[in-house]
């Protein structure tokens, strides 16, 4: 039985600034890997050209899809999408503190 990769619930192309999302992604450092979740509000998305590959042809362009999120504490973080990344809808404005009356 062939392995199937998880499909994101929210397509990258449909993400807009202000959307609340939770991103589940695989982090690999050396030989260790683990899954982590990051939740926040989309600031912007972009497709960025990479130059990290060794001995590629000059006209062989490689791009990465990126999501810039604003975290609940106000920090900005950048996540790179890959085949293991899952994006789920979250609360819009999740970075705003709760108002008490």
N, C-alpha and C positions, 0 to 999 in steps of 0.2 A: 504494500500500500504506500503510495507516494506521500511524502510529508507535505502539508499545505501550510503556507505562511499566513499569519493572522491578517485579516483585512481591517483597515481603520474604519471606525464608525463614521467619522467625519472626514471627507476627502480634503486633502491639502488645499486644493484649488478653491474650496468653498469657505475657507477661514477668512474672517474679516476682522479688522481692528475693533476691539470691544467685546468680542466673543469670549465667553468663559469656557475654558477647556481643561481637561486632565489628560496628560500625556504619559503613557507607560512606555519606557524605553529600556533597552539593554545596554549596560555599561560594561565595557571590557577594558581591563588594565592588565597588560602582560598575559598570563594564562588564566587569570580569574575573570569571571563574568557574573553579573547580578542584574536583577531587574529593579527599576526604581520608578516612582511616580512623581510627576511635577504638575501642580495645579496653579493656574493663574489666568490672567486676561491677556488676550492677543494684542500686542502693540503693532506688529507688522509681520508679514511673511515675505520671503524673498528666495530667489534662486540664484545662488552664488557660484561663480566659476572657481574650481579648485586647481591648484598647481602642485598638488602633493604626490603625484605619481611619478615614478622613476622610469626613464626611457620610453616615454610616450611620444608619438609623432606630434609635431608642432600643431597641426590642425585637428588633432584628436582631443576635443573639448570634453571636460568632465565637470558636471554641475552637481550641487547639493541643494536640497530644499531645506530652508531654515525657518523656524518659528521663534520670534522674539516675544517672550512673555514677561508681564509684570507680575511679580509674586505678591502675596498678601502683605509682606513687610515693606513693599515699595521697590524692592530690588528688581533689576532687569536681568534675565537670563536668556541665552540663546540655545535652542535645541536643534540638532541636525536630524532630519528624518532619514530612516532607512527602512529596509523590508521588515524589520522586527518592531517598528514603532506603531503604537496604537493610540489614536486620538479619540477621546470621548468628550461629548458635550458636558459642560459644567455650568455653574451659575455665572451669568454675566455680572461683572462688577464684583467678583469674588475678592478682589483686592481692597475693597472699601471696608473700613471697620463698621461694625454694627452700630446703629444710632440708638441711643436710649432716650426715652421721653419721660 
